[in-house]
Amino acid sequence: MKKLVVIDGQGGKIGSMLIARLKSEKMSEDLKIYAIGTNSIAAAAMMKAGADYAATGENPCIVNCRDADIIAGPVGIIVADSFIGEITPAMAVAAGQSPAQKLLLPINRCNNYIVGAARLSIGELIEETVRSMSELIGNG
C-alpha cells in the first residue's frame, strides 16, 4: 500500500476532486490517502471526499511529505508563498525535497504560469492525474 499525500488550499476543490475520483476508480484500495489542507476548509473538503486522514497546516505537511510515496496537488505546492500566501516556505521545501513521486497539476494562477502546458480544465487535469497515478501504483 502506497502513501499518497494530497496537498491543497483555499477551498480544497482540486484535492477533493482528485480524492473523489480515486475513490470512484477503486484506486484508493492501493493507497492510504493523507489530505493536507493549508486551511481547515480545504482539509474538511478533502476528508469529505474520502481521504483516510486529514490535517491542516505546515507541520502536518512537513511530517507527511517525509515518507510519502506520492505527493499530488497544484504546482503551487512547491512554490513558497503561493495560494495567496497559504504555502509557507517550509511547506514548499517539504514537498519539493521529498523523495516521493510528485504529480503536479499545472494550474496557471497566482503568478505561476507553466509555459507550454496544455490549457485543460480542472476536470481534464484530474483525469490525467488519475491516469498517471494508476501507472505509479501498477494499475495501468
PyMOL commands that set and color helices and strands:
alter all, ss='L'
color gray80, all
select helices_A, chain A and resi 13-24+27-30+40-48+58-66+75-78+82-85+89-97+122-136
alter helices_A, ss='H'
color red, helices_A
select strands_A, chain A and resi 2-8+31-37+53-56+70-74+101-105
alter strands_A, ss='S'
color yellow, strands_A
deselect
rebuild
show_as cartoon
